[in-house]
């Protein structure tokens, strides 16, 4: 099993798969309508102030063209398991949901501003969806993205690694790792919580790989 996983990691990184950063979700499934409170139910964006071009405020991003697809793509940048749509234009991401209880489906009756045929929650109500990803990750090597993540909390951790493959294996072993920067000169692997690097590492000299 270990040899087969290593083979897939090597093969995937070697062919440099052409997959978009926002494109590795296998399936999006609707779960139901759930209560939200000021102590947010989906709080995976705590401490995050921006992801790429999208600003984050009070653990959510807001978009006047909000759709299910936009929110699922946005949350997949952090590899989150769940996302919620609220008040027609708000998107939340999280690793769990439901701590404030379930609500009636009729409470999630606000159409998404970007697609009126889709429901984007209600007043303090989240339309909650699950995100399913491929069981085995592939990694695409590319130039360092121009987009970054801004946060008041750390969004990466660093470990020693002798090779880029060592770095990919470390990332594959963690559900929280979405991309890596391998510095061959320092023999150091930076494991990133999001598919974009934090601003503090955006100018780091190294090889960048994103999970696909």
Secondary structure, 3 states (H helix, E strand, C coil): CHHHHHHHHHHHHHHCCCCCCCCCEEEEEEEEEEECCCCCCCCCCCCEEEECCEECECCEEECCCCCHHHHHHHHHCCCCCEEEEECCCEEEEECCCCCCCECCHHHCCCEECCEEEEECCECCEEEEEEEEECCCCCEEEECCCCCEEEECCCCEEEEECCCHHHHHHHHHCCCCCCEEEEECCCCEEEEECCCCEEHHHCCCCCEEEEEC
